[in-house]
């Protein structure tokens, strides 16, 4: 049989994004009986030390639009700062085309001077 493992998922809202983290609850027992007895005296509880360890997977979500229904309906939230990857690609291609057009124009100008 597999050991029992406690897990905790954390959802955080920061920078206009949703950060998701996955943690595991780790209980470490004292290595010796003497240390366990001293820890029990100090904490008035059990002799285990509990901590959270990030185990992953972790990811960040950028909300673009939130609808009233599952996949459609009234828009409840729309991210005004979101720029689609296609728009970024298109702007990069326009910049490249402008430099190409300038280069061709200068080339044509040189040919007319000769």
PDB file as gemmi writes it, atoms N, CA and C in Angstrom:
CRYST1    1.000    1.000    1.000  90.00  90.00  90.00 P 1                      
ATOM      1  N   UNK A   1       0.832  -1.183   0.000  1.00  0.00           N  
ATOM      2  CA  UNK A   1       0.000   0.000   0.000  1.00  0.00           C  
ATOM      3  C   UNK A   1       0.877   1.247   0.000  1.00  0.00           C  
ATOM      4  N   UNK A   2       0.358   2.315  -0.585  1.00  0.00           N  
ATOM      5  CA  UNK A   2       1.107   3.559  -0.685  1.00  0.00           C  
ATOM      6  C   UNK A   2       0.944   4.378   0.600  1.00  0.00           C  
ATOM      7  N   UNK A   3       1.937   5.189   0.938  1.00  0.00           N  
ATOM      8  CA  UNK A   3       1.809   6.035   2.130  1.00  0.00           C  
ATOM      9  C   UNK A   3       0.819   7.166   1.873  1.00  0.00           C  
ATOM     10  N   UNK A   4       0.178   7.621   2.938  1.00  0.00           N  
ATOM     11  CA  UNK A   4      -0.785   8.717   2.832  1.00  0.00           C  
ATOM     12  C   UNK A   4      -0.025  10.037   2.709  1.00  0.00           C  
ATOM     13  N   UNK A   5      -0.391  10.843   1.722  1.00  0.00           N  
ATOM     14  CA  UNK A   5       0.287  12.116   1.485  1.00  0.00           C  
ATOM     15  C   UNK A   5      -0.760  13.223   1.458  1.00  0.00           C  
ATOM     16  N   UNK A   6      -0.556  14.235   2.294  1.00  0.00           N  
ATOM     17  CA  UNK A   6      -1.437  15.404   2.282  1.00  0.00           C  
ATOM     18  C   UNK A   6      -0.906  16.409   1.282  1.00  0.00           C  
ATOM     19  N   UNK A   7      -1.813  16.995   0.524  1.00  0.00           N  
ATOM     20  CA  UNK A   7      -1.429  18.013  -0.453  1.00  0.00           C  
ATOM     21  C   UNK A   7      -2.310  19.234  -0.278  1.00  0.00           C  
ATOM     22  N   UNK A   8      -1.736  20.383  -0.604  1.00  0.00           N  
ATOM     23  CA  UNK A   8      -2.445  21.653  -0.510  1.00  0.00           C  
ATOM     24  C   UNK A   8      -2.192  22.405  -1.804  1.00  0.00           C  
ATOM     25  N   UNK A   9      -3.251  22.978  -2.386  1.00  0.00           N  
ATOM     26  CA  UNK A   9      -3.086  23.817  -3.575  1.00  0.00           C  
ATOM     27  C   UNK A   9      -3.311  25.262  -3.166  1.00  0.00           C  
ATOM     28  N   UNK A  10      -2.417  26.127  -3.621  1.00  0.00           N  
ATOM     29  CA  UNK A  10      -2.531  27.551  -3.329  1.00  0.00           C  
ATOM     30  C   UNK A  10      -2.849  28.316  -4.594  1.00  0.00           C  
ATOM     31  N   UNK A  11      -3.837  29.204  -4.495  1.00  0.00           N  
ATOM     32  CA  UNK A  11      -4.220  30.062  -5.614  1.00  0.00           C  
ATOM     33  C   UNK A  11      -4.005  31.503  -5.162  1.00  0.00           C  
ATOM     34  N   UNK A  12      -3.170  32.246  -5.885  1.00  0.00           N  
ATOM     35  CA  UNK A  12      -2.834  33.606  -5.507  1.00  0.00           C  
ATOM     36  C   UNK A  12      -3.147  34.540  -6.670  1.00  0.00           C  
ATOM     37  N   UNK A  13      -3.662  35.737  -6.345  1.00  0.00           N  
ATOM     38  CA  UNK A  13      -3.950  36.744  -7.353  1.00  0.00           C  
ATOM     39  C   UNK A  13      -2.936  37.866  -7.171  1.00  0.00           C  
ATOM     40  N   UNK A  14      -2.000  37.979  -8.105  1.00  0.00           N  
ATOM     41  CA  UNK A  14      -0.987  39.028  -8.054  1.00  0.00           C  
ATOM     42  C   UNK A  14      -0.637  39.443  -9.475  1.00  0.00           C  
ATOM     43  N   UNK A  15      -0.364  40.711  -9.666  1.00  0.00           N  
ATOM     44  CA  UNK A  15       0.037  41.252 -10.975  1.00  0.00           C  
ATOM     45  C   UNK A  15      -1.027  41.027 -12.042  1.00  0.00           C  
ATOM     46  N   UNK A  16      -2.292  40.925 -11.660  1.00  0.00           N  
ATOM     47  CA  UNK A  16      -3.349  40.685 -12.632  1.00  0.00           C  
ATOM     48  C   UNK A  16      -3.341  39.278 -13.191  1.00  0.00           C  
ATOM     49  N   UNK A  17      -2.642  38.371 -12.522  1.00  0.00           N  
ATOM     50  CA  UNK A  17      -2.546  36.983 -12.966  1.00  0.00           C  
ATOM     51  C   UNK A  17      -2.919  36.063 -11.816  1.00  0.00           C  
ATOM     52  N   UNK A  18      -3.236  34.826 -12.147  1.00  0.00           N  
ATOM     53  CA  UNK A  18      -3.561  33.824 -11.140  1.00  0.00           C  
ATOM     54  C   UNK A  18      -2.383  32.859 -11.061  1.00  0.00           C  
ATOM     55  N   UNK A  19      -1.740  32.810  -9.904  1.00  0.00           N  
ATOM     56  CA  UNK A  19      -0.575  31.955  -9.680  1.00  0.00           C  
ATOM     57  C   UNK A  19      -1.053  30.717  -8.942  1.00  0.00           C  
ATOM     58  N   UNK A  20      -0.749  29.533  -9.465  1.00  0.00           N  
ATOM     59  CA  UNK A  20      -1.179  28.267  -8.867  1.00  0.00           C  
ATOM     60  C   UNK A  20       0.066  27.491  -8.432  1.00  0.00           C  
ATOM     61  N   UNK A  21       0.047  27.063  -7.171  1.00  0.00           N  
ATOM     62  CA  UNK A  21       1.161  26.295  -6.611  1.00  0.00           C  
ATOM     63  C   UNK A  21       0.614  25.045  -5.936  1.00  0.00           C  
ATOM     64  N   UNK A  22       1.384  23.971  -5.969  1.00  0.00           N  
ATOM     65  CA  UNK A  22       0.998  22.698  -5.365  1.00  0.00           C  
ATOM     66  C   UNK A  22       2.016  22.358  -4.276  1.00  0.00           C  
ATOM     67  N   UNK A  23       1.528  22.157  -3.055  1.00  0.00           N  
ATOM     68  CA  UNK A  23       2.403  21.882  -1.916  1.00  0.00           C  
ATOM     69  C   UNK A  23       2.092  20.519  -1.321  1.00  0.00           C  
ATOM     70  N   UNK A  24       3.076  19.964  -0.634  1.00  0.00           N  
ATOM     71  CA  UNK A  24       2.894  18.724   0.109  1.00  0.00           C  
ATOM     72  C   UNK A  24       3.170  19.027   1.577  1.00  0.00           C  
ATOM     73  N   UNK A  25       2.303  18.519   2.461  1.00  0.00           N  
ATOM     74  CA  UNK A  25       2.500  18.679   3.894  1.00  0.00           C  
ATOM     75  C   UNK A  25       3.480  17.603   4.343  1.00  0.00           C  
ATOM     76  N   UNK A  26       4.594  18.044   4.899  1.00  0.00           N  
ATOM     77  CA  UNK A  26       5.641  17.116   5.326  1.00  0.00           C  
ATOM     78  C   UNK A  26       5.755  17.181   6.844  1.00  0.00           C  
ATOM     79  N   UNK A  27       5.660  16.026   7.467  1.00  0.00           N  
ATOM     80  CA  UNK A  27       5.843  15.938   8.914  1.00  0.00           C  
ATOM     81  C   UNK A  27       7.141  15.197   9.179  1.00  0.00           C  
ATOM     82  N   UNK A  28       8.055  15.871   9.846  1.00  0.00           N  
ATOM     83  CA  UNK A  28       9.341  15.251  10.153  1.00  0.00           C  
ATOM     84  C   UNK A  28       9.371  14.896  11.630  1.00  0.00           C  
ATOM     85  N   UNK A  29       9.673  13.653  11.908  1.00  0.00           N  
ATOM     86  CA  UNK A  29       9.772  13.216  13.290  1.00  0.00           C  
ATOM     87  C   UNK A  29      11.194  13.419  13.784  1.00  0.00           C  
ATOM     88  N   UNK A  30      11.320  13.603  15.078  1.00  0.00           N  
ATOM     89  CA  UNK A  30      12.641  13.780  15.676  1.00  0.00           C  
ATOM     90  C   UNK A  30      13.447  12.495  15.517  1.00  0.00           C  
ATOM     91  N   UNK A  31      14.740  12.619  15.211  1.00  0.00           N  
ATOM     92  CA  UNK A  31      15.548  11.415  14.972  1.00  0.00           C  
ATOM     93  C   UNK A  31      15.786  10.570  16.229  1.00  0.00           C  
ATOM     94  N   UNK A  32      15.801  11.201  17.403  1.00  0.00           N  
ATOM     95  CA  UNK A  32      16.031  10.429  18.630  1.00  0.00           C  
ATOM     96  C   UNK A  32      14.878  10.628  19.596  1.00  0.00           C  
ATOM     97  N   UNK A  33      14.732   9.705  20.514  1.00  0.00           N  
ATOM     98  CA  UNK A  33      13.657   9.787  21.501  1.00  0.00           C  
ATOM     99  C   UNK A  33      13.854  10.978  22.426  1.00  0.00           C  
ATOM    100  N   UNK A  34      15.096  11.305  22.734  1.00  0.00           N  
ATOM    101  CA  UNK A  34      15.383  12.439  23.617  1.00  0.00           C  
ATOM    102  C   UNK A  34      14.928  13.745  22.973  1.00  0.00           C  
ATOM    103  N   UNK A  35      15.250  13.940  21.674  1.00  0.00           N  
ATOM    104  CA  UNK A  35      14.827  15.147  20.957  1.00  0.00           C  
ATOM    105  C   UNK A  35      13.309  15.204  20.843  1.00  0.00           C  
ATOM    106  N   UNK A  36      12.671  14.068  20.637  1.00  0.00           N  
ATOM    107  CA  UNK A  36      11.212  14.030  20.564  1.00  0.00           C  
ATOM    108  C   UNK A  36      10.601  14.441  21.892  1.00  0.00           C  
ATOM    109  N   UNK A  37      11.171  13.982  22.994  1.00  0.00           N  
ATOM    110  CA  UNK A  37      10.665  14.323  24.322  1.00  0.00           C  
ATOM    111  C   UNK A  37      10.825  15.819  24.591  1.00  0.00           C  
ATOM    112  N   UNK A  38      11.982  16.399  24.205  1.00  0.00           N  
ATOM    113  CA  UNK A  38      12.217  17.831  24.400  1.00  0.00           C  
ATOM    114  C   UNK A  38      11.272  18.665  23.535  1.00  0.00           C  
ATOM    115  N   UNK A  39      11.040  18.239  22.298  1.00  0.00           N  
ATOM    116  CA  UNK A  39      10.121  18.954  21.407  1.00  0.00           C  
ATOM    117  C   UNK A  39       8.702  18.894  21.945  1.00  0.00           C  
ATOM    118  N   UNK A  40       8.339  17.769  22.521  1.00  0.00           N  
ATOM    119  CA  UNK A  40       6.997  17.610  23.080  1.00  0.00           C  
ATOM    120  C   UNK A  40       6.812  18.536  24.271  1.00  0.00           C  
ATOM    121  N   UNK A  41       7.850  18.702  25.078  1.00  0.00           N  
ATOM    122  CA  UNK A  41       7.789  19.611  26.226  1.00  0.00           C  
ATOM    123  C   UNK A  41       7.611  21.051  25.753  1.00  0.00           C  
ATOM    124  N   UNK A  42       8.368  21.446  24.721  1.00  0.00           N  
ATOM    125  CA  UNK A  42       8.332  22.824  24.226  1.00  0.00           C  
ATOM    126  C   UNK A  42       7.006  23.177  23.571  1.00  0.00           C  
ATOM    127  N   UNK A  43       6.476  22.280  22.770  1.00  0.00           N  
ATOM    128  CA  UNK A  43       5.299  22.600  21.960  1.00  0.00           C  
ATOM    129  C   UNK A  43       3.990  22.195  22.607  1.00  0.00           C  
ATOM    130  N   UNK A  44       4.024  21.421  23.632  1.00  0.00           N  
ATOM    131  CA  UNK A  44       2.800  20.921  24.268  1.00  0.00           C  
ATOM    132  C   UNK A  44       1.948  20.158  23.260  1.00  0.00           C  
ATOM    133  N   UNK A  45       2.567  19.532  22.306  1.00  0.00           N  
ATOM    134  CA  UNK A  45       1.842  18.777  21.281  1.00  0.00           C  
ATOM    135  C   UNK A  45       2.623  17.546  20.890  1.00  0.00           C  
ATOM    136  N   UNK A  46       2.473  17.159  19.652  1.00  0.00           N  
ATOM    137  CA  UNK A  46       3.187  15.960  19.196  1.00  0.00           C  
ATOM    138  C   UNK A  46       4.639  16.288  18.863  1.00  0.00           C  
ATOM    139  N   UNK A  47       5.415  15.267  18.646  1.00  0.00           N  
ATOM    140  CA  UNK A  47       6.857  15.433  18.437  1.00  0.00           C  
ATOM    141  C   UNK A  47       7.215  15.534  16.962  1.00  0.00           C  
ATOM    142  N   UNK A  48       6.271  15.934  16.114  1.00  0.00           N  
ATOM    143  CA  UNK A  48       6.563  16.071  14.685  1.00  0.00           C  
ATOM    144  C   UNK A  48       6.614  17.542  14.315  1.00  0.00           C  
ATOM    145  N   UNK A  49       7.470  17.864  13.374  1.00  0.00           N  
ATOM    146  CA  UNK A  49       7.613  19.221  12.864  1.00  0.00           C  
ATOM    147  C   UNK A  49       6.942  19.267  11.495  1.00  0.00           C  
ATOM    148  N   UNK A  50       5.917  20.103  11.337  1.00  0.00           N  
ATOM    149  CA  UNK A  50       5.136  20.165  10.099  1.00  0.00           C  
ATOM    150  C   UNK A  50       5.607  21.336   9.239  1.00  0.00           C  
ATOM    151  N   UNK A  51       5.754  21.093   7.932  1.00  0.00           N  
ATOM    152  CA  UNK A  51       6.134  22.152   7.002  1.00  0.00           C  
ATOM    153  C   UNK A  51       5.523  21.866   5.636  1.00  0.00           C  
ATOM    154  N   UNK A  52       5.520  22.901   4.786  1.00  0.00           N  
ATOM    155  CA  UNK A  52       5.024  22.770   3.412  1.00  0.00           C  
ATOM    156  C   UNK A  52       6.209  22.767   2.456  1.00  0.00           C  
ATOM    157  N   UNK A  53       6.175  21.848   1.498  1.00  0.00           N  
ATOM    158  CA  UNK A  53       7.215  21.760   0.472  1.00  0.00           C  
ATOM    159  C   UNK A  53       6.525  21.856  -0.883  1.00  0.00           C  
ATOM    160  N   UNK A  54       7.005  22.776  -1.729  1.00  0.00           N  
ATOM    161  CA  UNK A  54       6.410  22.920  -3.060  1.00  0.00           C  
ATOM    162  C   UNK A  54       6.852  21.749  -3.925  1.00  0.00           C  
ATOM    163  N   UNK A  55       5.864  21.003  -4.452  1.00  0.00           N  
ATOM    164  CA  UNK A  55       6.176  19.817  -5.247  1.00  0.00           C  
ATOM    165  C   UNK A  55       5.848  20.000  -6.717  1.00  0.00           C  
ATOM    166  N   UNK A  56       5.096  21.032  -7.048  1.00  0.00           N  
ATOM    167  CA  UNK A  56       4.751  21.258  -8.444  1.00  0.00           C  
ATOM    168  C   UNK A  56       3.614  20.365  -8.887  1.00  0.00           C  
ATOM    169  N   UNK A  57       3.064  20.486 -10.030  1.00  0.00           N  
ATOM    170  CA  UNK A  57       3.427  21.486 -11.025  1.00  0.00           C  
ATOM    171  C   UNK A  57       2.950  22.872 -10.604  1.00  0.00           C  
ATOM    172  N   UNK A  58       3.625  23.880 -11.089  1.00  0.00           N  
ATOM    173  CA  UNK A  58       3.210  25.247 -10.816  1.00  0.00           C  
ATOM    174  C   UNK A  58       3.013  25.956 -12.146  1.00  0.00           C  
ATOM    175  N   UNK A  59       2.069  26.887 -12.162  1.00  0.00           N  
ATOM    176  CA  UNK A  59       1.807  27.606 -13.404  1.00  0.00           C  
ATOM    177  C   UNK A  59       1.129  28.928 -13.103  1.00  0.00           C  
ATOM    178  N   UNK A  60       1.098  29.798 -14.126  1.00  0.00           N  
ATOM    179  CA  UNK A  60       0.510  31.125 -14.011  1.00  0.00           C  
ATOM    180  C   UNK A  60      -0.529  31.273 -15.113  1.00  0.00           C  
ATOM    181  N   UNK A  61      -1.715  31.741 -14.739  1.00  0.00           N  
ATOM    182  CA  UNK A  61      -2.793  31.956 -15.700  1.00  0.00           C  
ATOM    183  C   UNK A  61      -3.007  33.456 -15.892  1.00  0.00           C  
ATOM    184  N   UNK A  62      -3.151  33.874 -17.140  1.00  0.00           N  
ATOM    185  CA  UNK A  62      -3.485  35.259 -17.445  1.00  0.00           C  
ATOM    186  C   UNK A  62      -4.931  35.287 -17.917  1.00  0.00           C  
ATOM    187  N   UNK A  63      -5.851  35.772 -17.077  1.00  0.00           N  
ATOM    188  CA  UNK A  63      -7.253  35.787 -17.503  1.00  0.00           C  
ATOM    189  C   UNK A  63      -7.464  36.807 -18.622  1.00  0.00           C  
ATOM    190  N   UNK A  64      -8.102  36.354 -19.686  1.00  0.00           N  
ATOM    191  CA  UNK A  64      -8.387  37.227 -20.820  1.00  0.00           C  
ATOM    192  C   UNK A  64      -9.833  37.700 -20.739  1.00  0.00           C  
ATOM    193  N   UNK A  65     -10.721  36.751 -20.554  1.00  0.00           N  
ATOM    194  CA  UNK A  65     -12.144  37.058 -20.493  1.00  0.00           C  
ATOM    195  C   UNK A  65     -12.841  36.054 -19.595  1.00  0.00           C  
ATOM    196  N   UNK A  66     -13.786  36.517 -18.806  1.00  0.00           N  
ATOM    197  CA  UNK A  66     -14.588  35.630 -17.961  1.00  0.00           C  
ATOM    198  C   UNK A  66     -16.039  35.783 -18.401  1.00  0.00           C  
ATOM    199  N   UNK A  67     -16.654  34.652 -18.768  1.00  0.00           N  
ATOM    200  CA  UNK A  67     -18.033  34.650 -19.246  1.00  0.00           C  
ATOM    201  C   UNK A  67     -18.991  34.216 -18.145  1.00  0.00           C  
ATOM    202  N   UNK A  68     -20.266  34.566 -18.323  1.00  0.00           N  
ATOM    203  CA  UNK A  68     -21.289  34.136 -17.373  1.00  0.00           C  
ATOM    204  C   UNK A  68     -21.542  32.640 -17.495  1.00  0.00           C  
ATOM    205  N   UNK A  69     -21.537  32.109 -18.711  1.00  0.00           N  
ATOM    206  CA  UNK A  69     -21.759  30.681 -18.929  1.00  0.00           C  
ATOM    207  C   UNK A  69     -20.444  29.927 -18.999  1.00  0.00           C  
ATOM    208  N   UNK A  70     -20.542  28.657 -19.346  1.00  0.00           N  
ATOM    209  CA  UNK A  70     -19.341  27.823 -19.408  1.00  0.00           C  
ATOM    210  C   UNK A  70     -18.386  28.280 -20.505  1.00  0.00           C  
ATOM    211  N   UNK A  71     -18.891  28.416 -21.737  1.00  0.00           N  
ATOM    212  CA  UNK A  71     -18.036  28.797 -22.857  1.00  0.00           C  
ATOM    213  C   UNK A  71     -18.602  29.975 -23.634  1.00  0.00           C  
ATOM    214  N   UNK A  72     -19.492  30.726 -23.049  1.00  0.00           N  
ATOM    215  CA  UNK A  72     -20.071  31.864 -23.734  1.00  0.00           C  
ATOM    216  C   UNK A  72     -21.047  32.584 -22.832  1.00  0.00           C  
ATOM    217  N   UNK A  73     -21.715  33.554 -23.390  1.00  0.00           N  
ATOM    218  CA  UNK A  73     -22.668  34.322 -22.611  1.00  0.00           C  
ATOM    219  C   UNK A  73     -22.146  35.727 -22.384  1.00  0.00           C  
ATOM    220  N   UNK A  74     -22.746  36.392 -21.418  1.00  0.00           N  
ATOM    221  CA  UNK A  74     -22.377  37.759 -21.100  1.00  0.00           C  
ATOM    222  C   UNK A  74     -20.939  37.801 -20.567  1.00  0.00           C  
ATOM    223  N   UNK A  75     -20.180  38.812 -20.985  1.00  0.00           N  
ATOM    224  CA  UNK A  75     -18.806  38.971 -20.515  1.00  0.00           C  
ATOM    225  C   UNK A  75     -18.829  39.655 -19.159  1.00  0.00           C  
ATOM    226  N   UNK A  76     -18.300  38.960 -18.139  1.00  0.00           N  
ATOM    227  CA  UNK A  76     -18.246  39.520 -16.794  1.00  0.00           C  
ATOM    228  C   UNK A  76     -16.960  40.310 -16.567  1.00  0.00           C  
ATOM    229  N   UNK A  77     -15.869  39.871 -17.185  1.00  0.00           N  
ATOM    230  CA  UNK A  77     -14.573  40.532 -17.023  1.00  0.00           C  
ATOM    231  C   UNK A  77     -13.806  40.424 -18.324  1.00  0.00           C  
ATOM    232  N   UNK A  78     -13.154  41.513 -18.710  1.00  0.00           N  
ATOM    233  CA  UNK A  78     -12.298  41.498 -19.893  1.00  0.00           C  
ATOM    234  C   UNK A  78     -11.002  42.223 -19.553  1.00  0.00           C  
ATOM    235  N   UNK A  79      -9.881  41.584 -19.815  1.00  0.00           N  
ATOM    236  CA  UNK A  79      -8.569  42.142 -19.520  1.00  0.00           C  
ATOM    237  C   UNK A  79      -8.194  43.128 -20.624  1.00  0.00           C  
ATOM    238  N   UNK A  80      -8.182  44.411 -20.283  1.00  0.00           N  
ATOM    239  CA  UNK A  80      -7.883  45.444 -21.277  1.00  0.00           C  
ATOM    240  C   UNK A  80      -6.399  45.476 -21.637  1.00  0.00           C  
ATOM    241  N   UNK A  81      -5.537  44.957 -20.767  1.00  0.00           N  
ATOM    242  CA  UNK A  81      -4.097  44.991 -21.005  1.00  0.00           C  
ATOM    243  C   UNK A  81      -3.600  43.824 -21.845  1.00  0.00           C  
ATOM    244  N   UNK A  82      -4.454  42.848 -22.106  1.00  0.00           N  
ATOM    245  CA  UNK A  82      -4.020  41.655 -22.832  1.00  0.00           C  
ATOM    246  C   UNK A  82      -3.805  41.966 -24.305  1.00  0.00           C  
ATOM    247  N   UNK A  83      -2.660  41.532 -24.828  1.00  0.00           N  
ATOM    248  CA  UNK A  83      -2.350  41.658 -26.254  1.00  0.00           C  
ATOM    249  C   UNK A  83      -2.138  40.245 -26.777  1.00  0.00           C  
ATOM    250  N   UNK A  84      -2.887  39.864 -27.800  1.00  0.00           N  
ATOM    251  CA  UNK A  84      -2.804  38.496 -28.311  1.00  0.00           C  
ATOM    252  C   UNK A  84      -1.454  38.254 -28.985  1.00  0.00           C  
ATOM    253  N   UNK A  85      -0.989  37.019 -28.975  1.00  0.00           N  
ATOM    254  CA  UNK A  85       0.276  36.703 -29.650  1.00  0.00           C  
ATOM    255  C   UNK A  85       0.243  37.022 -31.141  1.00  0.00           C  
ATOM    256  N   UNK A  86      -0.925  36.888 -31.777  1.00  0.00           N  
ATOM    257  CA  UNK A  86      -1.035  37.216 -33.205  1.00  0.00           C  
ATOM    258  C   UNK A  86      -0.810  38.708 -33.446  1.00  0.00           C  
ATOM    259  N   UNK A  87      -1.306  39.554 -32.541  1.00  0.00           N  
ATOM    260  CA  UNK A  87      -1.099  40.995 -32.688  1.00  0.00           C  
ATOM    261  C   UNK A  87       0.379  41.346 -32.531  1.00  0.00           C  
ATOM    262  N   UNK A  88       1.063  40.691 -31.602  1.00  0.00           N  
ATOM    263  CA  UNK A  88       2.501  40.927 -31.408  1.00  0.00           C  
ATOM    264  C   UNK A  88       3.270  40.494 -32.650  1.00  0.00           C  
ATOM    265  N   UNK A  89       2.930  39.313 -33.178  1.00  0.00           N  
ATOM    266  CA  UNK A  89       3.587  38.811 -34.390  1.00  0.00           C  
ATOM    267  C   UNK A  89       3.351  39.752 -35.565  1.00  0.00           C  
ATOM    268  N   UNK A  90       2.121  40.229 -35.711  1.00  0.00           N  
ATOM    269  CA  UNK A  90       1.781  41.134 -36.806  1.00  0.00           C  
ATOM    270  C   UNK A  90       2.575  42.434 -36.703  1.00  0.00           C  
ATOM    271  N   UNK A  91       2.698  42.981 -35.491  1.00  0.00           N  
ATOM    272  CA  UNK A  91       3.461  44.218 -35.306  1.00  0.00           C  
ATOM    273  C   UNK A  91       4.930  44.000 -35.650  1.00  0.00           C  
ATOM    274  N   UNK A  92       5.482  42.852 -35.275  1.00  0.00           N  
ATOM    275  CA  UNK A  92       6.881  42.550 -35.612  1.00  0.00           C  
ATOM    276  C   UNK A  92       7.073  42.452 -37.119  1.00  0.00           C  
ATOM    277  N   UNK A  93       6.132  41.822 -37.800  1.00  0.00           N  
ATOM    278  CA  UNK A  93       6.229  41.694 -39.258  1.00  0.00           C  
ATOM    279  C   UNK A  93       6.118  43.059 -39.931  1.00  0.00           C  
ATOM    280  N   UNK A  94       5.264  43.952 -39.404  1.00  0.00           N  
ATOM    281  CA  UNK A  94       5.144  45.294 -39.972  1.00  0.00           C  
ATOM    282  C   UNK A  94       6.446  46.060 -39.808  1.00  0.00           C  
ATOM    283  N   UNK A  95       7.086  45.921 -38.639  1.00  0.00           N  
ATOM    284  CA  UNK A  95       8.374  46.586 -38.425  1.00  0.00           C  
ATOM    285  C   UNK A  95       9.417  46.085 -39.414  1.00  0.00           C  
ATOM    286  N   UNK A  96       9.441  44.775 -39.627  1.00  0.00           N  
ATOM    287  CA  UNK A  96      10.390  44.208 -40.583  1.00  0.00           C  
ATOM    288  C   UNK A  96      10.094  44.688 -41.995  1.00  0.00           C  
ATOM    289  N   UNK A  97       8.808  44.805 -42.342  1.00  0.00           N  
ATOM    290  CA  UNK A  97       8.462  45.238 -43.696  1.00  0.00           C  
ATOM    291  C   UNK A  97       8.853  46.695 -43.919  1.00  0.00           C  
ATOM    292  N   UNK A  98       8.752  47.516 -42.882  1.00  0.00           N  
ATOM    293  CA  UNK A  98       9.139  48.925 -43.027  1.00  0.00           C  
ATOM    294  C   UNK A  98      10.634  49.032 -43.293  1.00  0.00           C  
ATOM    295  N   UNK A  99      11.435  48.274 -42.563  1.00  0.00           N  
ATOM    296  CA  UNK A  99      12.885  48.323 -42.803  1.00  0.00           C  
ATOM    297  C   UNK A  99      13.216  47.801 -44.200  1.00  0.00           C  
ATOM    298  N   UNK A 100      12.493  46.796 -44.670  1.00  0.00           N  
ATOM    299  CA  UNK A 100      12.709  46.264 -46.017  1.00  0.00           C  
ATOM    300  C   UNK A 100      12.350  47.325 -47.060  1.00  0.00           C  
ATOM    301  N   UNK A 101      11.213  47.994 -46.863  1.00  0.00           N  
ATOM    302  CA  UNK A 101      10.792  49.027 -47.809  1.00  0.00           C  
ATOM    303  C   UNK A 101      11.799  50.174 -47.850  1.00  0.00           C  
ATOM    304  N   UNK A 102      12.322  50.569 -46.684  1.00  0.00           N  
ATOM    305  CA  UNK A 102      13.330  51.635 -46.653  1.00  0.00           C  
ATOM    306  C   UNK A 102      14.593  51.211 -47.397  1.00  0.00           C  
ATOM    307  N   UNK A 103      15.012  49.977 -47.199  1.00  0.00           N  
ATOM    308  CA  UNK A 103      16.212  49.476 -47.868  1.00  0.00           C  
ATOM    309  C   UNK A 103      16.014  49.466 -49.384  1.00  0.00           C  
ATOM    310  N   UNK A 104      14.858  49.005 -49.845  1.00  0.00           N  
ATOM    311  CA  UNK A 104      14.576  48.972 -51.285  1.00  0.00           C  
ATOM    312  C   UNK A 104      14.484  50.382 -51.867  1.00  0.00           C  
ATOM    313  N   UNK A 105      13.915  51.324 -51.103  1.00  0.00           N  
ATOM    314  CA  UNK A 105      13.809  52.703 -51.560  1.00  0.00           C  
ATOM    315  C   UNK A 105      15.202  53.311 -51.731  1.00  0.00           C  
ATOM    316  N   UNK A 106      16.086  53.063 -50.748  1.00  0.00           N  
ATOM    317  CA  UNK A 106      17.455  53.578 -50.842  1.00  0.00           C  
ATOM    318  C   UNK A 106      18.209  52.933 -52.002  1.00  0.00           C  
ATOM    319  N   UNK A 107      17.959  51.659 -52.232  1.00  0.00           N  
ATOM    320  CA  UNK A 107      18.584  50.954 -53.353  1.00  0.00           C  
ATOM    321  C   UNK A 107      18.133  51.563 -54.677  1.00  0.00           C  
ATOM    322  N   UNK A 108      16.857  51.859 -54.802  1.00  0.00           N  
ATOM    323  CA  UNK A 108      16.306  52.475 -56.022  1.00  0.00           C  
ATOM    324  C   UNK A 108      16.904  53.868 -56.220  1.00  0.00           C  
ATOM    325  N   UNK A 109      17.069  54.598 -55.117  1.00  0.00           N  
ATOM    326  CA  UNK A 109      17.644  55.933 -55.181  1.00  0.00           C  
ATOM    327  C   UNK A 109      19.089  55.875 -55.689  1.00  0.00           C  
ATOM    328  N   UNK A 110      19.854  54.899 -55.217  1.00  0.00           N  
ATOM    329  CA  UNK A 110      21.243  54.735 -55.665  1.00  0.00           C  
ATOM    330  C   UNK A 110      21.293  54.417 -57.156  1.00  0.00           C  
ATOM    331  N   UNK A 111      20.374  53.583 -57.628  1.00  0.00           N  
ATOM    332  CA  UNK A 111      20.355  53.220 -59.051  1.00  0.00           C  
ATOM    333  C   UNK A 111      20.028  54.419 -59.924  1.00  0.00           C  
ATOM    334  N   UNK A 112      19.151  55.297 -59.471  1.00  0.00           N  
ATOM    335  CA  UNK A 112      18.788  56.462 -60.282  1.00  0.00           C  
ATOM    336  C   UNK A 112      19.924  57.478 -60.336  1.00  0.00           C  
ATOM    337  N   UNK A 113      20.783  57.537 -59.306  1.00  0.00           N  
ATOM    338  CA  UNK A 113      21.926  58.452 -59.292  1.00  0.00           C  
ATOM    339  C   UNK A 113      23.013  58.036 -60.274  1.00  0.00           C  
ATOM    340  N   UNK A 114      23.162  56.772 -60.547  1.00  0.00           N  
ATOM    341  CA  UNK A 114      24.227  56.274 -61.431  1.00  0.00           C  
ATOM    342  C   UNK A 114      24.002  56.630 -62.836  1.00  0.00           C  
TER     343      UNK A 114                                                      
END                                                                             
